[in-house]
Amino acid sequence: MKALSELRLVRVGSTNPPKLEGVRAALCAFSRHVTIEGVEVESGVPDQPLGFEEIVAGARNRAERAQRGGECDLGVGYEDGLVEIPGTMGTWFNIGCAAVSDGVRISLGLSSGFGYPPACSERAVAERRPIGALFDRFWRQRRGGAPSSAQLSLGNVGRLTGGALPRAEYTRHAVLCALAFFVHPDLYVEGGGMD
């Protein structure tokens, strides 16, 4: 496994600018010479992932497909989805998963989570429709005309936090958590129990 300080090329299974910026910010903490390249890949999960199983599968698929796309040091995938948290009165939370693959091993990290307004999330879940467009319409109805979330570098998390947590930063946290394995691989050796 190559040391993070030696990374030169990392492919990301997305061309979404905030996702790419989040990956770049995470990896630049370890390598000043890394190039981040976005590639279009299929996630292999529904357009609106529901539950951890689909979210993690989408991130893994994106990382593995990006990594196989050519000579690169790592492949990174990131997938957002909705998870129902018990005791939250029907609020579905957006959770992101980052997957990092070196072609042999894969490591996962999760973002923080934020709740979508029930008017949006309940419909997204019932109809399995991407929440982005539903939230854009809801936001315009409640807050007035605004560009779609796809056009905003803040993303929906940025909108809901008044700009305090932009999408790239949200993504960066998940990628950093996924990199723990690559920072300290000796701690994650199978069978390396405690005395």
KEVEXFI-322784 format. One record per residue: residue number from 1; residue in one letter; x, y, z of N, C-alpha, C in turn. Coordinates in Angstrom, 3 decimals, decimal comma, padded with zeros to 6 digits. Atoms other than C-alpha are relative to their C-alpha. Layout:
BEGIN
SITE_NUM_A_X_Y_Z_X_Y_Z_X_Y_Z
...
***
This chain:
BEGIN
SITE_1_M_000,854_-001,174_000,000_000,000_000,000_000,000_000,903_001,241_000,000
SITE_2_K_-000,775_-001,236_000,111_001,372_003,391_-001,016_-000,341_000,949_001,150
SITE_3_A_000,229_-000,986_-001,059_001,831_005,984_001,727_-000,781_001,179_-000,565
SITE_4_L_000,809_-001,127_000,471_-000,618_008,869_001,504_000,856_001,160_-000,480
SITE_5_S_-000,876_-001,098_000,424_002,279_011,325_001,192_000,551_-000,214_-001,407
SITE_6_E_-000,513_000,328_001,324_003,263_009,553_-002,051_-001,081_-000,005_-001,075
SITE_7_L_001,083_000,011_000,982_-000,131_009,851_-003,756_000,257_001,021_-001,093
SITE_8_R_-000,142_-000,915_001,121_-000,007_011,379_-007,207_-001,310_000,170_-000,766
SITE_9_L_001,253_-000,066_000,752_-003,319_010,521_-008,912_-001,077_-000,780_000,730
SITE_10_V_001,161_000,623_-000,632_-006,667_009,786_-007,273_-001,195_000,259_-000,894
SITE_11_R_001,209_-000,130_000,804_-009,793_009,120_-009,297_-001,216_-000,096_000,907
SITE_12_V_001,236_-000,066_-000,772_-013,205_009,963_-007,872_-001,142_-000,422_-000,911
SITE_13_G_001,127_000,483_000,788_-016,343_008,212_-009,080_-001,131_001,000_-000,075
SITE_14_S_000,982_-001,077_000,140_-018,147_011,520_-009,700_000,685_001,179_-000,685
SITE_15_T_-000,525_-001,261_000,550_-017,748_014,777_-011,593_-000,641_001,195_000,703
SITE_16_N_000,658_-001,049_-000,773_-019,738_016,765_-009,016_001,062_000,886_000,660
SITE_17_P_-001,065_-000,872_-000,520_-017,567_019,837_-008,182_000,139_000,040_001,522
SITE_18_P_-000,204_000,011_-001,453_-018,300_019,986_-004,410_000,566_-001,322_000,524
SITE_19_K_-000,558_001,286_-000,419_-017,570_016,252_-004,067_001,495_-000,047_-000,307
SITE_20_L_-001,415_-000,001_000,376_-014,290_016,650_-005,955_000,805_000,916_000,917
SITE_21_E_-000,689_-000,928_-000,892_-013,359_019,646_-003,810_000,156_-000,594_001,394
SITE_22_G_-000,088_000,645_-001,303_-014,125_017,693_-000,644_001,087_-001,070_000,037
SITE_23_V_-001,049_001,021_000,086_-011,899_014,803_-001,753_001,367_000,677_-000,068
SITE_24_R_-001,273_-000,731_000,133_-009,146_017,242_-002,779_000,449_000,563_001,354
SITE_25_A_-000,343_-000,592_-001,294_-009,266_019,026_000,582_000,446_-001,064_001,001
SITE_26_A_-000,386_001,072_-000,921_-009,086_015,739_002,487_001,391_-000,531_-000,325
SITE_27_L_-001,267_000,614_000,379_-006,169_014,332_000,510_001,166_000,974_000,016
SITE_28_C_-001,082_-000,992_-000,028_-004,172_017,566_000,329_000,593_000,155_001,396
SITE_29_A_-000,562_-000,010_-001,351_-003,732_017,279_004,089_001,148_-000,994_000,123
SITE_30_F_-001,021_001,041_-000,052_-001,480_014,286_003,340_001,005_000,087_-001,144
SITE_31_S_-000,868_-000,065_001,174_-000,022_014,942_-000,125_-000,224_001,317_-000,733
SITE_32_R_000,117_-001,296_000,690_000,696_018,331_-001,677_000,008_-000,152_-001,520
SITE_33_H_-000,177_000,181_001,435_001,248_016,807_-005,112_-001,070_-000,888_-000,633
SITE_34_V_001,030_000,894_000,505_-001,936_014,789_-005,545_-000,899_000,718_-001,004
SITE_35_T_000,950_-000,480_001,004_-004,113_015,281_-008,623_-001,298_-000,779_000,180
SITE_36_I_001,324_000,615_-000,151_-007,835_014,612_-008,254_-000,698_000,060_-001,355
SITE_37_E_000,653_000,092_001,302_-009,650_013,435_-011,361_-001,376_-000,627_000,169
SITE_38_G_001,348_000,536_-000,078_-013,404_012,965_-011,554_-000,349_-000,792_-001,239
SITE_39_V_000,437_000,833_001,117_-014,849_010,206_-013,727_-001,453_-000,403_000,230
SITE_40_E_001,389_000,436_-000,078_-018,449_009,308_-014,507_-000,043_-001,515_000,141
SITE_41_V_000,206_001,433_-000,195_-019,328_005,884_-013,132_-001,428_-000,217_000,484
SITE_42_E_001,314_000,375_-000,516_-022,543_004,096_-012,291_000,126_-000,394_001,464
SITE_43_S_-000,034_000,353_-001,419_-023,343_003,790_-008,616_-000,524_-001,406_000,255
SITE_44_G_000,568_001,325_-000,188_-025,288_000,564_-009,060_-001,103_-000,063_001,038
SITE_45_V_001,099_-000,051_-000,972_-027,936_001,720_-006,573_-001,061_000,955_-000,541
SITE_46_P_001,036_-000,920_000,468_-031,242_003,579_-007,008_000,444_001,467_000,092
SITE_47_D_-000,326_-001,432_-000,001_-031,091_007,327_-007,734_-000,189_000,621_001,376
SITE_48_Q_000,163_-000,454_-001,378_-032,379_007,882_-004,204_000,266_-001,177_000,926
SITE_49_P_-000,302_001,105_-000,905_-030,553_005,433_-001,950_-000,711_000,165_001,347
SITE_50_L_000,654_000,035_-001,306_-032,399_004,446_001,228_000,703_-001,026_000,864
SITE_51_G_-000,625_000,912_-000,946_-030,688_002,918_004,224_001,491_-000,153_-000,231
SITE_52_F_-001,454_000,123_000,043_-027,068_002,215_004,997_000,480_-000,991_-001,055
SITE_53_E_-000,439_001,013_000,966_-026,885_-000,875_002,776_000,146_000,594_-001,397
SITE_54_E_-000,072_-000,604_001,338_-027,657_001,077_-000,408_001,033_001,124_-000,058
SITE_55_I_-000,956_-001,107_-000,027_-025,582_004,099_000,610_001,426_-000,538_-000,095
SITE_56_V_-001,347_000,577_-000,008_-022,496_001,993_001,343_000,291_-000,702_-001,324
SITE_57_A_-000,208_000,683_001,287_-022,969_-000,121_-001,805_000,305_001,015_-001,099
SITE_58_G_-000,256_-001,024_001,008_-023,124_003,034_-003,941_001,396_000,583_000,118
SITE_59_A_-001,346_-000,553_-000,209_-019,948_004,454_-002,402_001,069_-001,008_-000,409
SITE_60_R_-000,974_001,051_000,359_-018,076_001,148_-002,770_000,077_-000,180_-001,505
SITE_61_N_000,016_000,179_001,453_-019,179_000,716_-006,372_000,708_001,151_-000,702
SITE_62_R_-000,642_-001,168_000,620_-018,094_004,245_-007,258_001,519_-000,031_000,190
SITE_63_A_-001,444_000,049_-000,262_-014,687_003,817_-005,601_000,679_-001,071_-000,850
SITE_64_E_-000,603_001,104_000,750_-013,981_000,452_-007,207_000,004_000,273_-001,490
SITE_65_R_000,080_-000,286_001,435_-015,131_001,575_-010,663_000,923_001,149_-000,397
SITE_66_A_-000,930_-001,102_000,273_-013,121_004,804_-010,458_001,436_-000,510_000,033
SITE_67_Q_-001,353_000,519_-000,153_-010,027_002,912_-009,317_000,385_-000,893_-001,177
SITE_68_R_-000,267_000,880_001,145_-010,332_000,374_-012,146_000,112_000,773_-001,299
SITE_69_G_000,037_-000,788_001,229_-010,656_003,218_-014,657_001,356_000,350_-000,583
SITE_70_G_-001,321_-000,303_000,533_-006,904_003,435_-015,188_001,033_000,010_001,102
SITE_71_E_-001,111_-000,034_-000,958_-003,554_003,829_-013,489_-000,182_001,155_000,971
SITE_72_C_000,131_-001,017_-001,039_-004,193_005,663_-010,259_000,345_-000,642_001,339
SITE_73_D_-000,397_000,500_-001,314_-003,165_005,349_-006,644_-001,198_-000,438_000,834
SITE_74_L_001,210_000,311_-000,758_-006,662_005,363_-005,128_-001,228_000,322_-000,827
SITE_75_G_001,318_-000,351_000,514_-010,285_005,339_-006,165_-000,862_000,410_001,179
SITE_76_V_000,864_-000,492_-001,075_-012,767_007,304_-004,089_-001,435_000,053_-000,512
SITE_77_G_001,419_-000,099_000,312_-016,536_006,978_-004,107_-000,711_000,684_001,143
SITE_78_Y_000,790_-000,673_-001,030_-019,076_009,056_-002,264_-001,462_-000,116_-000,397
SITE_79_E_001,437_000,150_000,259_-022,801_008,364_-001,987_-000,780_000,537_001,185
SITE_80_D_000,931_-000,491_-001,012_-025,509_010,216_-000,088_-001,282_-000,812_-000,070
SITE_81_G_001,292_000,649_-000,006_-028,765_008,654_000,945_-000,767_000,371_001,247
SITE_82_L_000,880_-000,303_-001,126_-031,598_008,808_003,421_-000,097_-001,189_000,943
SITE_83_V_000,078_001,023_-001,044_-031,696_006,900_006,693_-001,020_000,466_001,022
SITE_84_E_000,988_-000,323_-001,028_-034,600_006,775_009,113_000,636_-000,259_001,363
SITE_85_I_-000,573_000,111_-001,335_-033,401_007,416_012,641_-001,159_-000,170_000,991
SITE_86_P_001,092_000,211_-000,950_-035,676_005,953_015,358_-000,129_001,157_000,992
SITE_87_G_000,272_-001,025_-000,998_-037,311_008,460_017,687_000,088_001,427_-000,512
SITE_88_T_-000,105_-001,362_000,550_-037,128_011,433_015,301_-001,292_000,443_-000,678
SITE_89_M_001,325_-000,377_000,505_-040,848_011,624_014,475_-000,055_000,054_-001,525
SITE_90_G_000,115_000,100_001,448_-040,480_010,554_010,849_001,024_000,792_-000,787
SITE_91_T_-001,024_-000,737_000,728_-037,482_012,708_009,981_001,012_-000,978_-000,581
SITE_92_W_-001,025_000,798_000,658_-035,186_011,065_007,452_001,258_000,841_-000,063
SITE_93_F_-001,275_-000,699_-000,028_-031,534_011,982_007,745_000,832_-000,326_-001,233
SITE_94_N_-000,951_000,183_001,081_-029,132_012,499_004,893_001,336_-000,404_000,622
SITE_95_I_-001,300_000,487_-000,451_-025,966_010,486_005,521_000,821_-000,274_-001,255
SITE_96_G_-000,895_000,292_001,111_-022,991_010,334_003,178_001,023_-001,029_000,405
SITE_97_C_-001,035_000,991_-000,228_-020,530_007,483_002,860_001,101_000,206_-001,022
SITE_98_A_-001,166_-000,038_000,883_-017,029_007,784_001,417_000,657_-001,367_000,042
SITE_99_A_-000,749_001,250_000,113_-015,220_004,686_000,185_001,311_000,310_-000,699
SITE_100_V_-001,323_-000,196_000,578_-011,501_004,654_-000,565_000,584_-001,376_-000,298
SITE_101_S_-000,526_001,290_000,423_-009,957_001,777_-002,536_001,383_000,161_-000,621
SITE_102_D_-001,307_000,040_000,666_-006,368_000,969_-003,466_000,056_-001,157_-000,993
SITE_103_G_000,074_001,124_000,921_-007,524_-001,902_-005,684_000,049_-001,338_000,703
SITE_104_V_-000,065_001,227_-000,800_-006,978_-004,469_-002,920_-000,920_000,128_001,207
SITE_105_R_000,770_-000,262_-001,213_-008,533_-002,957_000,190_-000,931_001,179_-000,217
SITE_106_I_000,931_-001,126_000,055_-011,447_-000,640_000,722_-000,334_000,424_001,427
SITE_107_S_000,296_-000,547_-001,316_-012,117_001,626_003,695_-001,185_000,951_-000,122
SITE_108_L_001,208_-000,819_000,012_-015,307_003,473_004,599_000,047_001,070_001,083
SITE_109_G_000,187_-001,054_-000,992_-016,107_006,710_006,415_-001,361_000,639_-000,222
SITE_110_L_001,321_-000,604_000,098_-019,390_008,446_007,155_000,066_001,493_000,279
SITE_111_S_000,159_-001,422_-000,273_-020,416_012,083_007,104_-000,821_000,171_001,270
SITE_112_S_001,008_-000,301_-001,003_-022,387_013,790_009,775_-001,354_-000,151_-000,696
SITE_113_G_001,314_000,144_000,603_-026,124_013,640_009,192_-000,857_001,210_000,283
SITE_114_F_000,946_-001,092_-000,219_-028,805_016,245_008,758_-001,381_-000,441_-000,445
SITE_115_G_001,379_000,364_000,307_-032,568_015,956_008,690_-000,582_000,892_-001,081
SITE_116_Y_000,765_-000,741_001,005_-034,573_016,966_005,658_-001,390_000,279_000,548
SITE_117_P_001,386_-000,228_-000,400_-037,969_018,566_006,179_-000,868_-001,193_-000,421
SITE_118_P_000,826_001,166_000,314_-040,545_015,736_006,326_-000,791_000,125_-001,296
SITE_119_A_000,762_-000,168_001,239_-042,526_017,230_003,422_000,787_-000,489_-001,208
SITE_120_C_-000,862_000,450_001,107_-039,574_016,415_001,164_000,388_-001,466_000,154
SITE_121_S_-000,552_001,341_-000,177_-038,158_013,263_002,676_-001,065_-001,086_-000,112
SITE_122_E_001,051_001,020_000,079_-041,465_011,410_003,020_-000,361_-000,304_-001,448
SITE_123_R_000,321_000,203_001,418_-042,198_011,931_-000,670_001,155_-000,698_-000,722
SITE_124_A_-001,162_000,634_000,625_-038,642_011,011_-001,714_000,033_-001,491_000,317
SITE_125_V_-000,010_001,397_-000,415_-038,926_007,776_000,257_-001,149_-000,760_-000,649
SITE_126_A_001,177_000,687_000,535_-042,461_006,880_-000,864_000,102_-000,225_-001,505
SITE_127_E_-000,059_000,077_001,464_-041,764_007,567_-004,551_001,376_-000,390_-000,524
SITE_128_R_-001,392_000,302_000,381_-038,023_006,711_-004,536_000,502_001,011_-001,040
SITE_129_R_-000,450_-001,094_000,868_-037,380_010,078_-006,164_001,163_000,716_000,668
SITE_130_P_-001,114_-000,747_-000,587_-034,113_012,001_-005,694_-000,509_001,206_000,788
SITE_131_I_000,497_-001,046_-000,883_-034,632_014,387_-002,812_000,430_001,398_-000,454
SITE_132_G_-000,495_-001,310_000,427_-032,636_017,202_-004,462_-001,052_000,856_-000,682
SITE_133_A_001,019_-000,758_000,728_-035,382_018,265_-006,876_-001,203_000,312_000,888
SITE_134_L_001,119_-000,231_-000,908_-038,082_017,862_-004,227_000,335_001,117_000,989
SITE_135_F_-000,404_-001,033_-000,949_-036,126_019,985_-001,761_000,110_001,355_-000,687
SITE_136_D_-000,075_-001,269_000,745_-035,459_022,652_-004,434_-001,383_000,641_-000,103
SITE_137_R_001,363_-000,519_000,137_-039,192_022,999_-005,042_-000,541_000,477_001,346
SITE_138_F_000,438_-000,356_-001,348_-039,961_023,049_-001,319_000,677_001,300_000,451
SITE_139_W_-000,760_-001,193_-000,392_-037,223_025,662_-000,714_-000,537_001,243_-000,713
SITE_140_R_000,533_-001,148_000,763_-038,549_027,931_-003,492_-001,367_000,416_000,537
SITE_141_Q_001,319_-000,321_-000,540_-042,066_027,689_-002,054_000,096_000,698_001,349
SITE_142_R_-000,112_-000,541_-001,350_-040,914_028,534_001,484_000,946_001,190_000,120
SITE_143_R_-001,028_-001,033_-000,129_-037,918_030,824_000,886_000,154_000,877_-001,232
SITE_144_G_-000,088_-000,824_001,203_-038,427_032,245_-002,596_000,951_-000,584_-001,027
SITE_145_G_-000,815_000,473_001,120_-036,592_031,877_-005,873_001,459_-000,165_000,362
SITE_146_A_-001,418_000,288_-000,234_-033,170_030,325_-005,678_000,436_-001,013_-001,045
SITE_147_P_-000,472_001,015_000,942_-030,993_028,292_-007,993_-000,174_-001,399_000,573
SITE_148_S_000,141_001,377_-000,470_-031,312_024,534_-007,827_001,226_-000,389_000,819
SITE_149_S_-001,110_000,445_-000,849_-029,147_022,693_-005,329_001,158_-000,507_-000,849
SITE_150_A_-001,064_000,479_000,882_-027,221_021,195_-008,260_000,890_001,155_-000,466
SITE_151_Q_-000,764_-001,156_000,431_-026,101_024,733_-009,175_000,723_000,685_001,159
SITE_152_L_-000,596_-000,637_-001,172_-025,084_025,647_-005,630_001,180_-000,812_000,514
SITE_153_S_-001,115_000,720_-000,595_-021,680_024,750_-004,305_-000,267_-000,285_001,476
SITE_154_L_000,354_000,249_-001,395_-023,239_024,966_-000,841_-000,716_-001,327_000,180
SITE_155_G_000,814_001,197_-000,119_-025,534_022,032_-001,536_-001,142_000,224_000,976
SITE_156_N_001,140_-000,119_-000,909_-028,619_021,346_000,548_000,434_000,143_001,447
SITE_157_V_-000,484_-000,142_-001,365_-026,621_020,946_003,744_000,438_001,439_000,248
SITE_158_G_-000,390_-001,401_-000,117_-025,222_024,424_003,099_-001,201_000,913_000,137
SITE_159_R_001,232_-000,792_-000,117_-028,693_025,838_002,586_-000,580_-000,104_001,407
SITE_160_L_000,645_000,229_-001,290_-030,014_024,273_005,761_000,825_000,499_001,178
SITE_161_T_-000,851_-000,499_-001,088_-027,034_025,421_007,847_000,359_001,465_-000,196
SITE_162_G_-000,270_-001,417_000,232_-027,102_028,980_006,523_001,406_000,254_-000,521
SITE_163_G_-001,323_-000,140_000,587_-023,814_028,404_004,683_001,140_-000,411_000,921
SITE_164_A_-001,061_000,348_-000,959_-021,911_027,271_007,784_000,681_-001,324_-000,341
SITE_165_L_-000,576_001,295_000,373_-021,372_023,722_006,436_-000,260_-000,247_-001,482
SITE_166_P_000,191_000,220_001,432_-020,935_023,712_002,656_000,216_-001,462_-000,388
SITE_167_R_-000,026_001,387_000,475_-021,216_020,493_000,657_001,418_-000,578_-000,044
SITE_168_A_-001,370_000,510_000,100_-017,465_020,173_000,038_000,546_-000,373_001,372
SITE_169_E_-000,478_000,281_-001,357_-016,734_020,321_003,772_-000,695_-001,231_000,572
SITE_170_Y_000,781_001,165_-000,425_-019,488_017,786_004,476_000,619_-001,280_-000,571
SITE_171_T_-000,632_001,134_000,674_-017,870_015,426_001,953_001,390_-000,262_000,575
SITE_172_R_-001,373_000,126_-000,511_-014,352_016,108_003,284_000,040_-000,811_001,294
SITE_173_H_000,022_000,723_-001,270_-015,276_014,810_006,741_-000,110_-001,512_-000,216
SITE_174_A_000,175_001,431_000,255_-016,432_011,444_005,369_001,266_-000,599_-000,615
SITE_175_V_-001,229_000,502_000,637_-013,314_011,076_003,201_001,108_-000,122_001,040
SITE_176_L_-001,018_000,088_-001,047_-011,034_011,859_006,155_-000,231_-001,224_000,893
SITE_177_C_000,302_001,176_-000,829_-012,814_009,190_008,216_000,358_-001,290_-000,735
SITE_178_A_-000,352_001,183_000,788_-012,343_006,666_005,391_001,515_-000,174_-000,115
SITE_179_L_-001,457_000,070_000,132_-008,632_007,511_005,218_000,704_-000,535_001,245
SITE_180_A_-000,634_000,484_-001,233_-008,012_006,356_008,814_000,729_-001,310_-000,226
SITE_181_F_-000,630_001,288_000,298_-007,252_002,857_007,529_001,324_000,199_-000,737
SITE_182_F_-001,202_-000,226_000,798_-004,692_004,218_005,067_001,060_000,791_000,766
SITE_183_V_-000,949_-000,725_-000,843_-003,087_006,489_007,685_000,677_-000,971_000,970
SITE_184_H_-000,511_000,949_-000,995_-002,675_003,616_010,200_-000,363_-001,434_-000,386
SITE_185_P_000,414_001,337_000,436_-002,950_000,336_008,265_000,354_-001,096_000,990
SITE_186_D_-000,414_001,031_-000,952_-001,122_-001,622_010,987_-001,021_-000,211_001,114
SITE_187_L_001,018_000,136_-001,031_-003,991_-000,941_013,394_-001,222_-000,794_-000,468
SITE_188_Y_001,173_000,653_000,566_-006,502_-002,577_011,049_000,307_-001,392_-000,531
SITE_189_V_-000,381_001,345_000,441_-004,718_-005,903_010,540_-000,939_-001,010_000,649
SITE_190_E_000,910_001,019_-000,519_-007,085_-008,833_010,882_000,737_-000,888_001,006
SITE_191_G_-000,603_000,849_-001,018_-006,380_-010,826_014,020_000,991_000,739_000,898
SITE_192_G_-000,938_-000,775_-000,822_-004,312_-008,020_015,560_-000,663_000,470_001,258
SITE_193_G_000,745_-000,326_-001,206_-006,153_-008,166_018,860_000,850_000,651_001,082
SITE_194_M_-000,658_-000,625_-001,154_-005,304_-006,523_022,147_000,501_-001,091_000,939
SITE_195_D_-000,518_000,931_-001,016_-003,276_-008,203_024,876_-000,865_000,053_001,235
***
